[in-house]
């Protein structure tokens, strides 16, 4: 059974982290920029990402994928290259789809199929437009075949349509005909990604697999420079346990297993969560080793503690069905160096997976960040205002553990329109910024995103008799 939660929507060459919401360890490999059309774009960031909640092997190893948008036509699961996922009720060509869990108007999805040819279009608020089409060897999933930037320049993505039920990207070209990326799958155990092939700036990354697991990533610089990975499997899902870098630095990860993991509400099922995470830059020098131990509240991001029963997966976040306003869950990370705790971070989240509090204790000093959102009490997700996931008031305070009377605080307040655009911002120093936007009716994609004016009002003088700073006003045409 898959696990769906919008907590997953919030995760150098290798970037790794333990998500304080879910307790999952994730890893991504940043790939070179495509630099398409003589640097005219579009700018499509590419990275190989590891998701322990995936059993799929798309040619890069179980759990690994090239982070591109895709649309599973049935049941209508849309995954964006930004990392977000949404269930889409597609009402056919020319009809507006229903995306229940999409609040902010950050993208527009449309079915542009004609006749028997299925095509889908995603217009992003940032200006990128993607055309998705199913391939001959798997008509159940639409993948990007064309990506166009705000300037009109584009790139074309071509796939291997010979391998049954497995759509694999083969190359990306720009409008000049230049091949930006070529991917070859010479065997089931090796994948080669070559950027700018047949040029002096060609760079090849080699991925070696064992039993469908990505175990080795060799860099373009030398066959002696590579990353090595190892895993454990729980319920058929891959969980990384070791990551070794080319300098022989090592990360090791152990998990709370069985009943020690996150409990699914109302059923006898548990999800492993990170217990200990070691970072050893120099395996021989213990003074460089950092250990982080994680503990989690019984209430969790799956909805345990709400009284709900975890049901059949339908592509939506089941915690969003909860209407109470007092539910929260938390995680605690204790960082050790030389066997002593030097920093503790307690992160607390609400029923919508929004971080409401983060308390960091370091060497007797305490920093507390509390965030109030534009959430309306006692309303479930579908009745919340569009901008409710954006911060209303952020308060930062600093105190000392042995003397709570010593300290300071600052506060920032922000308002938004229904499209997620900042309208007003009152900063901690007393300055206030007011923004106005052009109507979406004037935008080719009908986004309300273009600034019309910005006015900055200065803070009041700190003492009587001081001159008032000027008001700065800017207009955009």
C-alpha positions as a LaTeX table, in Angstrom:
\begin{tabular}{lrrr}
\hline
Residue & $x$ (\AA) & $y$ (\AA) & $z$ (\AA) \\
\hline
Unk1 & 0.00 & 0.00 & 0.00 \\
Unk2 & 1.31 & 3.44 & $-0.92$ \\
Unk3 & 1.40 & 6.31 & 1.54 \\
Unk4 & 0.03 & 9.72 & 0.56 \\
Unk5 & 0.66 & 12.84 & 2.62 \\
Unk6 & 1.26 & 16.48 & 1.75 \\
Unk7 & 4.04 & 16.43 & 4.34 \\
Unk8 & 6.10 & 15.08 & 1.41 \\
Unk9 & 5.48 & 18.34 & $-0.51$ \\
Unk10 & 7.65 & 20.46 & 1.77 \\
Unk11 & 12.71 & 17.85 & 1.02 \\
Unk12 & 25.93 & 20.74 & $-3.66$ \\
Unk13 & 26.03 & 17.61 & $-5.78$ \\
Unk14 & 24.53 & 15.34 & $-3.16$ \\
Unk15 & 21.95 & 16.89 & $-0.85$ \\
Unk16 & 20.71 & 14.80 & 2.04 \\
Unk17 & 18.40 & 15.50 & 4.94 \\
Unk18 & 16.10 & 13.99 & 7.52 \\
Unk19 & 12.64 & 15.49 & 7.18 \\
Unk20 & 11.49 & 16.65 & 10.65 \\
Unk21 & 7.85 & 16.08 & 9.62 \\
Unk22 & 8.06 & 12.51 & 8.37 \\
Unk23 & 11.33 & 11.25 & 9.83 \\
Unk24 & 12.38 & 10.00 & 6.39 \\
Unk25 & 15.92 & 10.31 & 5.03 \\
Unk26 & 16.00 & 11.66 & 1.49 \\
Unk27 & 18.83 & 12.22 & $-0.97$ \\
Unk28 & 19.12 & 14.10 & $-4.26$ \\
Unk29 & 21.81 & 14.40 & $-6.90$ \\
Unk30 & 22.01 & 17.86 & $-8.48$ \\
Unk31 & 22.78 & 17.62 & $-12.20$ \\
Unk32 & 24.40 & 20.30 & $-14.41$ \\
Unk33 & 22.31 & 23.10 & $-15.86$ \\
Unk34 & 21.14 & 22.44 & $-19.42$ \\
Unk35 & 22.03 & 25.95 & $-20.69$ \\
Unk36 & 19.62 & 25.57 & $-23.59$ \\
Unk37 & 19.32 & 27.77 & $-26.69$ \\
Unk38 & 22.55 & 29.72 & $-26.16$ \\
Unk39 & 21.57 & 30.50 & $-22.54$ \\
Unk40 & 18.12 & 31.77 & $-23.56$ \\
Unk41 & 16.44 & 28.94 & $-21.65$ \\
Unk42 & 14.17 & 27.45 & $-20.61$ \\
Unk43 & 15.66 & 26.76 & $-17.20$ \\
Unk44 & 14.50 & 23.27 & $-16.23$ \\
Unk45 & 16.38 & 22.20 & $-13.09$ \\
Unk46 & 17.34 & 18.53 & $-13.25$ \\
Unk47 & 18.11 & 16.29 & $-10.34$ \\
Unk48 & 17.98 & 12.62 & $-9.48$ \\
Unk49 & 15.89 & 12.25 & $-6.36$ \\
Unk50 & 15.48 & 9.35 & $-3.94$ \\
Unk51 & 12.06 & 8.69 & $-2.46$ \\
Unk52 & 11.88 & 5.83 & 0.07 \\
Unk53 & 8.11 & 5.62 & $-0.48$ \\
Unk54 & 8.55 & 4.48 & $-4.10$ \\
Unk55 & 9.11 & 0.94 & $-5.36$ \\
Unk56 & 9.53 & 2.03 & $-8.98$ \\
Unk57 & 12.73 & 1.51 & $-10.96$ \\
Unk58 & 12.78 & 3.92 & $-13.91$ \\
Unk59 & 16.28 & 2.94 & $-14.97$ \\
Unk60 & 18.03 & 4.69 & $-12.07$ \\
Unk61 & 17.33 & 2.16 & $-9.31$ \\
Unk62 & 14.39 & 1.48 & $-7.00$ \\
Unk63 & 13.14 & 4.70 & $-5.43$ \\
Unk64 & 15.21 & 6.92 & $-7.73$ \\
Unk65 & 13.80 & 9.14 & $-10.47$ \\
Unk66 & 14.73 & 12.08 & $-12.62$ \\
Unk67 & 12.52 & 14.76 & $-11.13$ \\
Unk68 & 10.27 & 15.61 & $-14.08$ \\
Unk69 & 6.56 & 16.29 & $-14.11$ \\
Unk70 & 4.27 & 13.36 & $-14.90$ \\
Unk71 & 0.56 & 12.61 & $-14.92$ \\
Unk72 & $-0.87$ & 9.17 & $-14.15$ \\
Unk73 & $-4.01$ & 9.37 & $-16.26$ \\
Unk74 & $-5.86$ & 6.89 & $-14.07$ \\
Unk75 & $-6.28$ & 7.69 & $-11.15$ \\
Unk76 & $-5.25$ & 11.24 & $-12.12$ \\
Unk77 & $-2.12$ & 11.69 & $-10.00$ \\
Unk78 & $-0.10$ & 14.73 & $-11.05$ \\
Unk79 & 3.54 & 14.98 & $-9.95$ \\
Unk80 & 5.32 & 18.26 & $-10.64$ \\
Unk81 & 9.05 & 18.79 & $-11.16$ \\
Unk82 & 8.89 & 21.01 & $-8.05$ \\
Unk83 & 8.30 & 17.90 & $-5.93$ \\
Unk84 & 4.60 & 18.52 & $-5.26$ \\
Unk85 & 1.87 & 15.97 & $-6.00$ \\
Unk86 & $-1.86$ & 16.48 & $-6.46$ \\
Unk87 & $-4.87$ & 14.36 & $-7.31$ \\
Unk88 & $-6.56$ & 15.80 & $-10.42$ \\
Unk89 & $-10.15$ & 15.18 & $-11.46$ \\
Unk90 & $-9.69$ & 15.62 & $-15.22$ \\
Unk91 & $-12.95$ & 16.63 & $-16.87$ \\
Unk92 & $-11.69$ & 16.30 & $-20.43$ \\
Unk93 & $-10.57$ & 18.73 & $-23.14$ \\
Unk94 & $-11.88$ & 22.26 & $-22.77$ \\
Unk95 & $-13.19$ & 21.68 & $-19.24$ \\
Unk96 & $-11.58$ & 22.95 & $-16.07$ \\
Unk97 & $-10.14$ & 20.17 & $-13.87$ \\
Unk98 & $-10.81$ & 19.91 & $-10.14$ \\
Unk99 & $-7.70$ & 19.81 & $-7.91$ \\
Unk100 & $-9.02$ & 19.71 & $-4.35$ \\
Unk101 & $-5.70$ & 20.01 & $-2.51$ \\
Unk102 & $-4.34$ & 22.85 & $-4.65$ \\
Unk103 & $-4.92$ & 26.12 & $-2.83$ \\
Unk104 & $-2.40$ & 28.63 & $-4.20$ \\
Unk105 & $-2.75$ & 29.42 & $-7.91$ \\
Unk106 & 0.80 & 28.33 & $-8.71$ \\
Unk107 & 0.06 & 26.33 & $-11.88$ \\
Unk108 & $-2.71$ & 25.69 & $-14.38$ \\
Unk109 & $-3.40$ & 22.14 & $-15.59$ \\
Unk110 & $-5.44$ & 21.55 & $-18.73$ \\
Unk111 & $-6.36$ & 18.67 & $-21.00$ \\
Unk112 & $-5.55$ & 19.66 & $-24.60$ \\
Unk113 & $-6.20$ & 16.27 & $-26.21$ \\
Unk114 & $-7.51$ & 16.11 & $-29.76$ \\
Unk115 & $-9.11$ & 13.02 & $-31.23$ \\
Unk116 & $-7.27$ & 9.92 & $-30.03$ \\
Unk117 & $-4.11$ & 11.87 & $-29.13$ \\
Unk118 & $-3.91$ & 12.60 & $-25.41$ \\
Unk119 & $-1.99$ & 15.71 & $-24.40$ \\
Unk120 & $-1.86$ & 17.75 & $-21.22$ \\
Unk121 & $-0.53$ & 21.22 & $-20.53$ \\
Unk122 & 0.93 & 22.65 & $-17.31$ \\
Unk123 & 1.54 & 26.39 & $-17.13$ \\
Unk124 & 3.56 & 27.42 & $-14.07$ \\
Unk125 & 3.25 & 30.81 & $-12.43$ \\
Unk126 & 7.00 & 31.28 & $-12.86$ \\
Unk127 & 6.57 & 31.24 & $-16.65$ \\
Unk128 & 7.50 & 27.65 & $-17.56$ \\
Unk129 & 5.03 & 25.70 & $-19.75$ \\
Unk130 & 5.13 & 21.89 & $-20.06$ \\
Unk131 & 3.39 & 19.65 & $-22.61$ \\
Unk132 & 2.86 & 16.08 & $-21.39$ \\
Unk133 & 2.01 & 13.08 & $-23.58$ \\
Unk134 & 1.74 & 9.31 & $-22.94$ \\
Unk135 & 4.21 & 7.12 & $-24.83$ \\
Unk136 & 3.47 & 4.06 & $-26.98$ \\
Unk137 & 4.94 & 1.59 & $-24.50$ \\
Unk138 & 2.97 & 2.98 & $-21.52$ \\
Unk139 & $-0.22$ & 4.88 & $-22.27$ \\
Unk140 & $-1.15$ & 5.15 & $-18.58$ \\
Unk141 & 1.37 & 7.90 & $-17.78$ \\
Unk142 & 1.90 & 11.23 & $-19.57$ \\
Unk143 & 5.45 & 12.60 & $-19.48$ \\
Unk144 & 6.89 & 15.94 & $-20.64$ \\
Unk145 & 7.76 & 16.03 & $-24.33$ \\
Unk146 & 8.13 & 19.79 & $-24.67$ \\
Unk147 & 9.10 & 22.50 & $-22.16$ \\
Unk148 & 8.85 & 26.18 & $-23.12$ \\
Unk149 & 10.23 & 29.18 & $-21.25$ \\
Unk150 & 8.76 & 32.69 & $-20.90$ \\
Unk151 & 10.88 & 33.86 & $-23.86$ \\
Unk152 & 9.33 & 31.25 & $-26.17$ \\
Unk153 & 12.49 & 29.14 & $-26.40$ \\
Unk154 & 11.98 & 25.45 & $-25.74$ \\
Unk155 & 13.49 & 22.02 & $-25.26$ \\
Unk156 & 12.24 & 18.67 & $-26.56$ \\
Unk157 & 12.34 & 15.46 & $-24.53$ \\
Unk158 & 12.44 & 12.07 & $-26.29$ \\
Unk159 & 11.90 & 8.65 & $-24.73$ \\
Unk160 & 12.67 & 4.98 & $-25.24$ \\
Unk161 & 9.39 & 3.53 & $-26.49$ \\
Unk162 & 10.71 & 0.01 & $-27.06$ \\
Unk163 & 10.91 & $-1.27$ & $-23.46$ \\
Unk164 & 7.47 & $-2.62$ & $-22.47$ \\
Unk165 & 5.70 & $-0.69$ & $-19.69$ \\
Unk166 & 8.80 & 1.37 & $-18.88$ \\
Unk167 & 9.07 & 4.94 & $-20.17$ \\
Unk168 & 12.71 & 6.05 & $-19.98$ \\
Unk169 & 14.10 & 9.40 & $-21.05$ \\
Unk170 & 16.70 & 9.07 & $-23.85$ \\
Unk171 & 17.69 & 12.63 & $-24.72$ \\
Unk172 & 16.87 & 16.32 & $-24.44$ \\
Unk173 & 17.51 & 18.73 & $-27.34$ \\
Unk174 & 16.98 & 22.48 & $-27.70$ \\
Unk175 & 15.58 & 24.50 & $-30.58$ \\
Unk176 & 19.02 & 24.79 & $-32.21$ \\
Unk177 & 19.16 & 21.00 & $-32.51$ \\
Unk178 & 21.91 & 20.65 & $-29.91$ \\
Unk179 & 21.71 & 17.57 & $-27.68$ \\
Unk180 & 21.82 & 18.80 & $-24.09$ \\
Unk181 & 21.50 & 15.43 & $-22.35$ \\
Unk182 & 21.80 & 11.88 & $-23.61$ \\
Unk183 & 20.85 & 8.91 & $-21.42$ \\
Unk184 & 21.85 & 5.36 & $-22.36$ \\
Unk185 & 20.84 & 2.11 & $-20.68$ \\
Unk186 & 23.47 & $-0.34$ & $-22.00$ \\
Unk187 & 22.42 & $-3.06$ & $-19.52$ \\
Unk188 & 19.89 & $-3.53$ & $-16.72$ \\
Unk189 & 22.74 & $-2.81$ & $-14.33$ \\
Unk190 & 24.14 & 0.43 & $-15.76$ \\
Unk191 & 22.81 & 3.82 & $-16.84$ \\
Unk192 & 24.91 & 6.60 & $-18.38$ \\
Unk193 & 23.93 & 10.28 & $-18.36$ \\
Unk194 & 26.02 & 12.43 & $-20.70$ \\
Unk195 & 25.65 & 16.19 & $-20.75$ \\
Unk196 & 26.69 & 18.01 & $-23.94$ \\
Unk197 & 27.68 & 14.79 & $-25.74$ \\
Unk198 & 30.16 & 15.01 & $-28.63$ \\
Unk199 & 31.50 & 18.35 & $-27.43$ \\
Unk200 & 34.61 & 19.44 & $-25.55$ \\
Unk201 & 32.47 & 20.08 & $-22.47$ \\
Unk202 & 30.98 & 16.58 & $-22.42$ \\
Unk203 & 30.39 & 15.22 & $-18.90$ \\
Unk204 & 29.28 & 11.65 & $-18.17$ \\
Unk205 & 27.75 & 10.34 & $-14.94$ \\
Unk206 & 27.63 & 6.55 & $-14.60$ \\
Unk207 & 25.06 & 4.82 & $-12.39$ \\
Unk208 & 25.71 & 1.20 & $-11.41$ \\
Unk209 & 22.85 & $-0.91$ & $-10.10$ \\
Unk210 & 22.81 & $-4.20$ & $-8.18$ \\
Unk211 & 19.55 & $-6.11$ & $-7.78$ \\
Unk212 & 17.74 & $-2.97$ & $-9.02$ \\
Unk213 & 19.36 & $-0.83$ & $-6.31$ \\
Unk214 & 21.48 & 2.19 & $-7.22$ \\
Unk215 & 24.77 & 1.42 & $-5.50$ \\
Unk216 & 27.40 & 3.54 & $-7.24$ \\
Unk217 & 27.46 & 6.98 & $-8.88$ \\
Unk218 & 30.69 & 7.71 & $-10.75$ \\
Unk219 & 31.52 & 11.35 & $-11.45$ \\
Unk220 & 32.72 & 12.71 & $-14.82$ \\
Unk221 & 36.08 & 13.72 & $-13.39$ \\
Unk222 & 37.51 & 10.25 & $-12.77$ \\
Unk223 & 36.50 & 6.61 & $-12.49$ \\
Unk224 & 38.09 & 6.72 & $-9.02$ \\
Unk225 & 35.67 & 9.40 & $-7.83$ \\
Unk226 & 32.30 & 7.95 & $-6.94$ \\
Unk227 & 29.57 & 7.75 & $-4.34$ \\
Unk228 & 28.47 & 4.41 & $-2.86$ \\
Unk229 & 25.02 & 3.70 & $-1.43$ \\
Unk230 & 23.47 & 0.92 & 0.62 \\
Unk231 & 19.91 & 0.17 & 1.71 \\
Unk232 & 17.58 & $-1.86$ & 3.88 \\
Unk233 & 14.08 & $-2.76$ & 2.73 \\
Unk234 & 10.91 & $-2.51$ & 4.81 \\
Unk235 & 7.65 & $-3.83$ & 3.30 \\
Unk236 & 9.41 & $-3.73$ & $-0.07$ \\
Unk237 & 10.31 & $-0.04$ & 0.23 \\
Unk238 & 13.99 & 1.07 & 0.07 \\
Unk239 & 15.53 & 2.97 & 2.99 \\
Unk240 & 19.08 & 4.27 & 2.68 \\
Unk241 & 21.43 & 3.09 & 5.42 \\
Unk242 & 24.83 & 4.26 & 4.13 \\
Unk243 & 26.15 & 6.99 & 1.84 \\
Unk244 & 29.91 & 7.18 & 1.15 \\
Unk245 & 31.35 & 10.14 & $-0.75$ \\
Unk246 & 34.43 & 10.19 & $-3.04$ \\
Unk247 & 36.61 & 11.44 & $-0.14$ \\
Unk248 & 35.52 & 8.38 & 1.88 \\
Unk249 & 33.41 & 10.42 & 4.24 \\
Unk250 & 30.40 & 8.41 & 5.38 \\
Unk251 & 26.82 & 8.97 & 6.45 \\
Unk252 & 25.04 & 6.09 & 8.20 \\
Unk253 & 21.36 & 5.94 & 9.03 \\
Unk254 & 19.46 & 3.62 & 11.36 \\
Unk255 & 15.70 & 3.50 & 11.81 \\
Unk256 & 12.99 & 3.07 & 14.40 \\
Unk257 & 11.54 & $-0.20$ & 13.11 \\
Unk258 & 8.31 & $-2.08$ & 13.71 \\
Unk259 & 6.19 & $-0.59$ & 16.47 \\
Unk260 & 8.94 & 1.97 & 17.08 \\
Unk261 & 8.06 & 3.69 & 13.78 \\
Unk262 & 5.18 & 6.02 & 12.93 \\
Unk263 & 1.85 & 4.29 & 13.54 \\
Unk264 & $-0.87$ & 4.49 & 10.91 \\
Unk265 & $-4.08$ & 5.55 & 12.65 \\
Unk266 & $-6.57$ & 2.80 & 13.42 \\
Unk267 & $-4.66$ & $-0.04$ & 11.75 \\
Unk268 & $-1.78$ & $-2.31$ & 12.73 \\
Unk269 & 0.80 & $-0.82$ & 10.40 \\
Unk270 & 3.96 & 1.21 & 11.03 \\
Unk271 & 6.28 & 3.35 & 8.93 \\
Unk272 & 10.02 & 3.33 & 9.76 \\
Unk273 & 11.52 & 6.67 & 10.82 \\
Unk274 & 15.12 & 7.73 & 11.27 \\
Unk275 & 16.55 & 6.91 & 14.69 \\
Unk276 & 20.24 & 7.85 & 14.37 \\
Unk277 & 22.05 & 9.74 & 11.64 \\
Unk278 & 25.85 & 9.74 & 11.72 \\
Unk279 & 27.93 & 12.13 & 9.62 \\
Unk280 & 31.63 & 11.21 & 9.52 \\
Unk281 & 33.60 & 13.52 & 7.19 \\
Unk282 & 36.84 & 11.78 & 8.21 \\
Unk283 & 36.20 & 8.20 & 9.25 \\
Unk284 & 39.53 & 8.11 & 11.14 \\
Unk285 & 39.04 & 11.32 & 13.11 \\
Unk286 & 36.31 & 10.97 & 15.72 \\
Unk287 & 36.35 & 14.68 & 16.56 \\
Unk288 & 34.76 & 15.33 & 13.15 \\
Unk289 & 31.89 & 12.89 & 13.72 \\
Unk290 & 28.41 & 14.28 & 14.37 \\
Unk291 & 25.53 & 12.13 & 15.60 \\
Unk292 & 21.90 & 13.22 & 15.49 \\
Unk293 & 19.26 & 11.21 & 17.37 \\
Unk294 & 15.60 & 11.64 & 16.47 \\
Unk295 & 12.48 & 11.04 & 18.53 \\
Unk296 & 8.89 & 11.69 & 17.52 \\
Unk297 & 5.57 & 12.35 & 19.21 \\
Unk298 & 2.97 & 9.56 & 19.23 \\
Unk299 & 0.72 & 11.84 & 17.20 \\
Unk300 & 2.19 & 12.00 & 13.70 \\
Unk301 & 1.86 & 13.24 & 10.12 \\
Unk302 & $-0.14$ & 10.15 & 9.14 \\
Unk303 & $-2.93$ & 11.23 & 11.49 \\
Unk304 & $-2.30$ & 8.96 & 14.45 \\
Unk305 & $-3.97$ & 10.62 & 17.44 \\
Unk306 & $-6.86$ & 12.13 & 15.49 \\
Unk307 & $-9.26$ & 9.24 & 15.92 \\
Unk308 & $-9.32$ & 8.69 & 12.17 \\
Unk309 & $-8.78$ & 5.27 & 10.60 \\
Unk310 & $-6.27$ & 5.10 & 7.78 \\
Unk311 & $-8.26$ & 4.01 & 4.74 \\
Unk312 & $-7.71$ & 3.12 & 1.12 \\
Unk313 & $-5.19$ & 5.28 & $-0.74$ \\
Unk314 & $-6.97$ & 7.70 & $-3.03$ \\
Unk315 & $-4.12$ & 10.13 & $-3.68$ \\
Unk316 & $-5.23$ & 12.65 & $-1.04$ \\
Unk317 & $-3.87$ & 13.46 & 2.40 \\
Unk318 & $-6.07$ & 11.64 & 4.90 \\
Unk319 & $-5.09$ & 13.98 & 7.74 \\
Unk320 & $-6.85$ & 16.77 & 5.82 \\
Unk321 & $-10.15$ & 15.08 & 6.73 \\
Unk322 & $-9.60$ & 16.00 & 10.36 \\
Unk323 & $-11.52$ & 19.11 & 11.41 \\
Unk324 & $-10.17$ & 19.66 & 14.93 \\
Unk325 & $-7.83$ & 22.59 & 15.49 \\
Unk326 & $-5.79$ & 21.33 & 18.45 \\
Unk327 & $-4.01$ & 18.44 & 16.73 \\
Unk328 & $-0.25$ & 18.77 & 16.46 \\
Unk329 & 2.77 & 16.53 & 16.10 \\
Unk330 & 6.46 & 17.07 & 16.72 \\
Unk331 & 9.98 & 15.74 & 16.36 \\
Unk332 & 13.08 & 16.28 & 18.46 \\
Unk333 & 16.60 & 16.23 & 17.02 \\
Unk334 & 19.51 & 16.02 & 19.45 \\
Unk335 & 22.93 & 16.73 & 17.92 \\
Unk336 & 25.99 & 15.13 & 19.54 \\
Unk337 & 29.68 & 15.86 & 19.21 \\
Unk338 & 32.24 & 13.95 & 21.29 \\
Unk339 & 29.31 & 12.13 & 22.95 \\
Unk340 & 27.85 & 15.37 & 24.33 \\
Unk341 & 24.63 & 17.06 & 23.22 \\
Unk342 & 25.49 & 20.49 & 21.84 \\
Unk343 & 22.20 & 21.39 & 20.13 \\
Unk344 & 18.56 & 20.34 & 20.45 \\
Unk345 & 15.87 & 21.26 & 17.93 \\
Unk346 & 12.18 & 20.66 & 18.64 \\
Unk347 & 9.89 & 21.16 & 15.61 \\
Unk348 & 6.11 & 21.23 & 15.96 \\
Unk349 & 3.54 & 21.00 & 13.14 \\
Unk350 & $-0.21$ & 21.42 & 12.85 \\
Unk351 & $-2.85$ & 19.30 & 11.09 \\
Unk352 & $-1.88$ & 20.84 & 7.73 \\
Unk353 & 1.83 & 19.97 & 8.16 \\
Unk354 & 2.74 & 23.62 & 8.68 \\
Unk355 & 5.56 & 24.29 & 11.13 \\
Unk356 & 4.09 & 26.32 & 13.98 \\
Unk357 & 7.07 & 26.27 & 16.31 \\
Unk358 & 10.79 & 25.52 & 16.23 \\
Unk359 & 12.78 & 25.76 & 19.44 \\
Unk360 & 16.57 & 25.51 & 19.17 \\
Unk361 & 18.71 & 25.18 & 22.31 \\
Unk362 & 22.44 & 25.65 & 21.81 \\
Unk363 & 25.01 & 26.19 & 24.56 \\
Unk364 & 22.39 & 27.50 & 26.99 \\
Unk365 & 20.89 & 29.91 & 24.42 \\
Unk366 & 17.33 & 29.37 & 23.19 \\
Unk367 & 15.88 & 30.59 & 19.91 \\
Unk368 & 12.13 & 30.17 & 19.46 \\
Unk369 & 10.41 & 30.75 & 16.13 \\
Unk370 & 6.61 & 30.67 & 16.21 \\
Unk371 & 4.48 & 31.05 & 13.12 \\
Unk372 & 0.78 & 31.89 & 12.92 \\
Unk373 & $-0.85$ & 31.19 & 9.57 \\
Unk374 & $-3.95$ & 32.53 & 7.82 \\
Unk375 & $-5.80$ & 29.38 & 8.89 \\
Unk376 & $-9.43$ & 29.66 & 10.00 \\
Unk377 & $-10.24$ & 27.63 & 13.12 \\
Unk378 & $-12.67$ & 24.70 & 12.93 \\
Unk379 & $-12.68$ & 24.55 & 9.14 \\
Unk380 & $-11.43$ & 21.54 & 7.23 \\
Unk381 & $-8.97$ & 21.92 & 4.37 \\
Unk382 & $-11.42$ & 22.43 & 1.51 \\
Unk383 & $-13.10$ & 25.38 & 3.25 \\
Unk384 & $-9.88$ & 27.20 & 4.17 \\
Unk385 & $-8.98$ & 30.39 & 2.27 \\
Unk386 & $-6.59$ & 29.96 & $-0.67$ \\
Unk387 & $-3.67$ & 31.59 & 1.14 \\
Unk388 & $-4.13$ & 29.88 & 4.51 \\
Unk389 & $-0.82$ & 27.96 & 4.26 \\
Unk390 & 1.17 & 31.22 & 4.12 \\
Unk391 & 2.50 & 32.87 & 7.32 \\
Unk392 & 0.54 & 35.66 & 8.96 \\
Unk393 & 2.82 & 36.47 & 11.90 \\
Unk394 & 6.35 & 35.16 & 12.49 \\
Unk395 & 7.82 & 35.81 & 15.93 \\
Unk396 & 11.47 & 35.14 & 16.75 \\
Unk397 & 12.64 & 35.33 & 20.36 \\
Unk398 & 15.97 & 34.71 & 22.08 \\
Unk399 & 16.48 & 33.85 & 25.75 \\
Unk400 & 18.99 & 32.11 & 28.00 \\
Unk401 & 18.12 & 28.85 & 29.69 \\
Unk402 & 19.44 & 29.98 & 33.08 \\
Unk403 & 17.88 & 33.46 & 32.93 \\
Unk404 & 14.58 & 33.78 & 31.02 \\
Unk405 & 14.49 & 37.52 & 31.81 \\
Unk406 & 17.40 & 38.08 & 29.44 \\
Unk407 & 16.51 & 38.18 & 25.77 \\
Unk408 & 14.82 & 39.93 & 22.88 \\
Unk409 & 12.26 & 39.29 & 20.13 \\
Unk410 & 11.18 & 40.51 & 16.72 \\
Unk411 & 8.02 & 40.08 & 14.71 \\
Unk412 & 7.03 & 40.21 & 11.05 \\
Unk413 & 3.43 & 40.39 & 9.78 \\
Unk414 & 2.40 & 39.64 & 6.19 \\
Unk415 & $-0.87$ & 39.68 & 4.26 \\
Unk416 & $-1.59$ & 38.11 & 0.87 \\
Unk417 & $-4.22$ & 38.12 & $-1.83$ \\
Unk418 & $-6.09$ & 34.93 & $-2.75$ \\
Unk419 & $-3.42$ & 34.14 & $-5.35$ \\
Unk420 & $-0.60$ & 34.03 & $-2.79$ \\
Unk421 & 0.92 & 37.38 & $-3.77$ \\
Unk422 & 2.31 & 39.50 & $-0.92$ \\
Unk423 & 0.11 & 42.57 & $-0.34$ \\
Unk424 & 1.60 & 44.07 & 2.82 \\
Unk425 & 4.65 & 43.27 & 4.92 \\
Unk426 & 5.35 & 44.89 & 8.27 \\
Unk427 & 8.97 & 44.16 & 9.14 \\
Unk428 & 10.60 & 43.92 & 12.54 \\
Unk429 & 12.33 & 47.28 & 12.10 \\
Unk430 & 8.98 & 49.03 & 11.58 \\
Unk431 & 9.16 & 49.51 & 7.82 \\
Unk432 & 6.05 & 48.60 & 5.85 \\
Unk433 & 5.87 & 47.49 & 2.23 \\
Unk434 & 2.65 & 47.62 & 0.20 \\
Unk435 & 2.34 & 45.91 & $-3.21$ \\
Unk436 & $-0.27$ & 46.06 & $-5.97$ \\
Unk437 & $-0.58$ & 43.71 & $-8.95$ \\
Unk438 & $-2.01$ & 43.85 & $-12.45$ \\
Unk439 & $-5.20$ & 41.90 & $-13.02$ \\
Unk440 & $-4.87$ & 38.32 & $-14.20$ \\
Unk441 & $-7.15$ & 39.20 & $-17.09$ \\
Unk442 & $-4.16$ & 40.99 & $-18.65$ \\
Unk443 & $-1.90$ & 37.93 & $-18.32$ \\
Unk444 & $-1.61$ & 35.41 & $-21.20$ \\
Unk445 & $-1.94$ & 32.53 & $-18.72$ \\
Unk446 & $-4.46$ & 34.39 & $-16.52$ \\
Unk447 & $-2.13$ & 34.44 & $-13.51$ \\
Unk448 & $-2.24$ & 37.42 & $-11.21$ \\
Unk449 & 1.52 & 37.74 & $-10.81$ \\
Unk450 & 2.88 & 40.96 & $-12.35$ \\
Unk451 & 3.73 & 43.83 & $-10.02$ \\
Unk452 & 1.99 & 47.15 & $-10.68$ \\
Unk453 & 3.48 & 49.17 & $-7.81$ \\
Unk454 & 5.51 & 48.90 & $-4.62$ \\
Unk455 & 5.45 & 51.49 & $-1.83$ \\
Unk456 & 7.88 & 51.33 & 1.12 \\
Unk457 & 6.88 & 53.31 & 4.19 \\
Unk458 & 9.75 & 53.98 & 6.62 \\
Unk459 & 9.66 & 53.23 & 10.33 \\
Unk460 & 8.77 & 56.03 & 12.72 \\
Unk461 & 11.76 & 58.03 & 14.07 \\
Unk462 & 13.34 & 56.37 & 17.08 \\
Unk463 & 13.25 & 59.61 & 19.08 \\
Unk464 & 11.38 & 62.95 & 18.89 \\
Unk465 & 12.96 & 65.54 & 16.65 \\
Unk466 & 14.59 & 63.06 & 14.28 \\
Unk467 & 13.68 & 63.59 & 10.62 \\
Unk468 & 11.26 & 61.16 & 8.96 \\
Unk469 & 12.76 & 59.02 & 6.20 \\
Unk470 & 11.29 & 59.31 & 2.73 \\
Unk471 & 8.52 & 57.13 & 1.32 \\
Unk472 & 9.84 & 55.17 & $-1.68$ \\
Unk473 & 7.36 & 54.40 & $-4.42$ \\
Unk474 & 7.97 & 52.33 & $-7.60$ \\
Unk475 & 5.62 & 51.68 & $-10.52$ \\
Unk476 & 5.99 & 48.97 & $-13.17$ \\
Unk477 & 4.73 & 49.25 & $-16.73$ \\
\hline
\end{tabular}
